[in-house]
Amino acid sequence: MFPSIHTADHWRALRRLAGVAVAASASFWLAGCAGVRTIDSDVQSYSTLQQVPSPPTYRLQLLPSQIALGPQFDTVVQQAQASLAGVGLRRDDRQGSVIAQIDVQARYIPDSWLMPGSPYNPYGGWGMGPGWGWGWGWRGGMMWRDTGPSLHYRAVQLTLRDVQTQQVVYETSARYEDVWVDDQVIYRILFDSALNGFPKPPQGPRRVSTTVGAPSAEQPAPAPAAPAASSAPATSSSKTP
């Protein structure tokens, strides 16, 4: 006897059940966002500095396109200034010993949940089966095709030039990809990560991990920080691949 064929109503019911499961999973994941998180930043740094510039001041040089963004880019400037202050550099546009240039990138990666290696990928990854060669594995069935969050990509770049010679003395960048994003938090963490080890960081690529989270119930919450000094990461560490 042949097995019965699923009807269209049956498939619709399965898809509705899948939607409920995904919504529940997303709610559970969002609830976890309120706790402690580890932010991994991919950093690349190159420096010819042997010590912090003297005097420890910089002149911020913005591009016309950045100035045209107005308040939208002001928030980025504030995050960069807070991170630079954290390594002992103070903004002085008249008598800065180095010229600082900053840049940021922001985008999301559409359908990134379908990429090989994603935990949301319904097709699994490439693998080998006996007698079949390379092929795709099936993970969640057709009901998962229209689900899964997209990755958010954020990146910052910072360059310091000697004001006298115009030579680049410090070049660094940091990038982040994840399904969770809060720009005010992430940009501060990325600038902090990009300046990790300043003025003599490990040369080349490495990963910097930063732990952030809500204060414990036993401790009073800190007073709200000014916009230019938004909540700094609790701890950070770097690892060279």
C-alpha positions as CSV (number, residue, x, y, z in Angstrom):
1,M,0.0,0.0,0.0
2,F,1.3,3.4,-1.0
3,P,1.7,6.1,1.8
4,S,-0.9,8.9,1.7
5,I,0.2,12.2,0.0
6,H,0.1,15.3,2.2
7,T,-2.6,17.8,1.2
8,A,-2.0,21.6,0.7
9,D,-3.9,22.2,4.0
10,H,-1.5,19.8,5.8
11,W,1.5,21.8,4.5
12,R,0.0,25.1,5.5
13,A,-0.6,23.7,9.0
14,L,3.0,22.6,9.2
15,R,4.2,26.0,8.1
16,R,2.0,27.7,10.8
17,L,3.5,25.4,13.4
18,A,7.0,26.3,12.2
19,G,6.2,30.0,12.4
20,V,5.1,29.6,16.0
21,A,8.3,27.7,16.8
22,V,10.4,30.3,15.2
23,A,8.6,33.1,17.0
24,A,9.1,31.3,20.3
25,S,12.8,30.8,19.6
26,A,13.2,34.5,18.6
27,S,11.5,35.6,21.9
28,F,13.8,33.4,23.9
29,W,16.8,34.8,22.0
30,L,15.7,38.4,22.6
31,A,15.2,37.8,26.3
32,G,18.8,36.6,26.4
33,C,19.9,39.9,24.9
34,A,19.0,41.6,28.2
35,G,21.8,39.6,30.0
36,V,25.5,39.4,29.5
37,R,26.7,39.4,25.9
38,T,30.1,38.8,24.4
39,I,30.9,40.9,21.3
40,D,33.6,39.6,19.0
41,S,35.3,42.2,16.9
42,D,37.7,41.3,14.1
43,V,40.5,43.9,14.4
44,Q,43.5,44.8,12.2
45,S,46.0,47.3,13.5
46,Y,49.3,48.8,12.2
47,S,51.4,51.3,14.2
48,T,54.7,53.0,14.0
49,L,54.2,54.7,17.3
50,Q,56.5,53.9,20.2
51,Q,54.5,55.9,22.8
52,V,51.4,58.1,23.1
53,P,51.9,61.3,21.0
54,S,53.2,64.3,22.8
55,P,51.2,66.4,23.5
56,P,48.4,63.7,23.6
57,T,46.1,65.7,21.4
58,Y,44.5,65.2,18.0
59,R,42.7,67.2,15.4
60,L,39.6,65.5,14.1
61,Q,39.3,65.8,10.3
62,L,35.9,65.0,8.9
63,L,35.1,64.5,5.2
64,P,32.5,66.8,3.6
65,S,30.1,63.9,3.2
66,Q,30.4,63.1,6.9
67,I,29.7,66.7,7.8
68,A,26.7,66.7,5.5
69,L,25.2,63.9,7.6
70,G,24.9,66.3,10.5
71,P,23.4,64.8,13.7
72,Q,23.4,61.3,12.2
73,F,27.2,61.3,12.1
74,D,27.6,63.3,15.3
75,T,26.8,60.2,17.3
76,V,29.6,58.3,15.6
77,V,32.0,61.2,16.4
78,Q,31.0,61.1,20.0
79,Q,31.7,57.4,20.2
80,A,35.1,57.8,18.6
81,Q,36.0,60.7,20.9
82,A,35.1,58.7,24.0
83,S,37.2,55.7,22.8
84,L,40.2,58.0,22.0
85,A,39.9,59.6,25.4
86,G,40.0,56.2,26.9
87,V,43.6,55.7,25.5
88,G,44.7,59.2,26.7
89,L,44.1,61.3,23.6
90,R,42.2,64.6,23.8
91,R,40.6,66.4,20.9
92,D,42.2,69.8,20.1
93,D,41.4,71.0,16.6
94,R,43.8,73.9,16.9
95,Q,46.9,72.3,18.4
96,G,46.5,68.6,17.8
97,S,49.8,66.7,17.4
98,V,48.1,64.1,15.2
99,I,45.2,64.3,12.7
100,A,42.5,61.8,13.3
101,Q,40.2,60.5,10.5
102,I,37.3,58.1,11.1
103,D,34.9,56.2,9.0
104,V,32.1,53.7,9.7
105,Q,30.1,51.2,7.6
106,A,26.7,49.7,8.3
107,R,24.6,47.2,6.4
108,Y,22.8,44.0,6.8
109,I,23.5,40.8,4.9
110,P,20.3,39.6,3.3
111,D,19.5,35.9,3.4
112,S,22.6,35.4,5.5
113,W,20.7,32.7,7.5
114,L,20.9,30.6,4.3
115,M,24.7,30.7,4.2
116,P,26.6,27.5,4.9
117,G,27.5,27.3,8.6
118,S,24.6,29.4,9.8
119,P,22.6,27.7,12.6
120,Y,19.5,28.9,10.9
121,N,20.4,27.3,7.5
122,P,17.6,24.7,6.7
123,Y,19.9,23.0,4.2
124,G,22.7,22.3,6.6
125,G,26.2,22.4,5.0
126,W,28.2,20.6,2.5
127,G,29.0,17.0,3.3
128,M,29.8,13.6,1.9
129,G,27.6,10.5,1.8
130,P,28.5,7.0,0.9
131,G,28.4,6.6,-2.9
132,W,26.8,10.0,-3.4
133,G,29.7,12.5,-3.3
134,W,29.2,16.1,-2.2
135,G,25.8,17.5,-1.6
136,W,23.5,19.5,0.6
137,G,22.0,18.1,3.8
138,W,18.4,18.9,4.8
139,R,18.0,20.3,8.3
140,G,14.5,21.8,8.9
141,G,12.3,20.9,6.0
142,M,10.5,23.3,3.6
143,M,8.8,25.0,6.6
144,W,12.0,26.8,7.5
145,R,12.7,28.4,4.1
146,D,11.1,31.8,4.9
147,T,12.6,32.1,8.4
148,G,15.8,33.1,10.1
149,P,17.3,36.5,11.1
150,S,19.8,38.3,8.9
151,L,23.3,39.3,10.0
152,H,24.1,43.0,10.7
153,Y,27.5,44.2,9.6
154,R,29.1,47.1,11.4
155,A,32.7,48.4,10.9
156,V,34.8,51.3,11.9
157,Q,38.2,52.6,10.7
158,L,40.6,55.0,12.4
159,T,43.7,56.6,11.0
160,L,46.2,58.9,12.8
161,R,48.6,61.1,10.8
162,D,51.5,63.1,12.2
163,V,50.5,66.8,11.9
164,Q,54.0,67.8,10.8
165,T,54.9,65.1,8.3
166,Q,51.4,64.0,7.3
167,Q,52.6,60.4,7.5
168,V,50.2,57.7,8.8
169,V,51.4,56.6,12.3
170,Y,48.4,54.5,13.3
171,E,45.9,52.6,11.2
172,T,43.3,50.4,12.7
173,S,39.9,48.9,11.9
174,A,37.3,46.7,13.6
175,R,34.3,44.9,12.2
176,Y,31.3,43.0,13.7
177,E,28.7,40.6,12.2
178,D,25.8,39.3,14.3
179,V,22.0,39.1,14.4
180,W,22.0,41.5,17.3
181,V,22.8,45.2,16.9
182,D,22.5,48.4,18.9
183,D,24.5,51.0,17.0
184,Q,25.3,53.3,19.9
185,V,26.7,50.3,21.9
186,I,28.3,48.5,18.9
187,Y,30.2,51.6,17.5
188,R,31.7,52.4,20.9
189,I,32.8,48.8,21.3
190,L,34.2,48.7,17.8
191,F,36.2,51.9,18.4
192,D,37.4,50.6,21.7
193,S,38.4,47.3,20.1
194,A,40.2,49.1,17.2
195,L,42.2,51.0,19.8
196,N,43.0,47.9,21.9
197,G,46.7,47.9,22.7
198,F,47.3,51.5,21.7
199,P,49.9,52.8,21.0
200,K,51.7,49.5,20.3
201,P,49.0,46.9,19.4
202,P,49.7,43.5,18.0
203,Q,50.4,44.0,14.3
204,G,47.9,42.6,11.8
205,P,44.6,40.8,12.3
206,R,43.3,39.5,15.6
207,R,40.0,39.1,17.5
208,V,39.0,41.3,20.4
209,S,36.2,40.0,22.7
210,T,34.3,42.4,24.8
211,T,31.8,41.4,27.5
212,V,28.8,43.7,28.1
213,G,25.7,43.2,30.3
214,A,23.2,44.6,32.7
215,P,24.3,45.4,36.3
216,S,23.6,42.7,38.8
217,A,20.5,43.0,41.0
218,E,22.7,43.5,44.2
219,Q,24.4,46.5,42.8
220,P,22.8,49.9,42.0
221,A,22.7,50.8,38.4
222,P,25.2,53.5,37.4
223,A,24.1,57.0,36.6
224,P,23.2,57.6,32.9
225,A,26.3,58.5,30.9
226,A,26.6,61.6,28.7
227,P,26.1,60.9,25.0
228,A,29.8,61.4,24.3
229,A,30.7,58.7,26.9
230,S,28.1,56.0,26.5
231,S,28.4,52.9,28.5
232,A,31.9,51.4,28.1
233,P,32.5,47.7,27.8
234,A,33.1,45.8,31.0
235,T,36.0,43.7,29.9
236,S,37.9,43.0,26.7
237,S,40.6,40.7,25.6
238,S,42.4,40.1,22.3
239,K,43.6,37.0,20.5
240,T,45.9,36.8,17.5
241,P,44.9,34.1,15.1
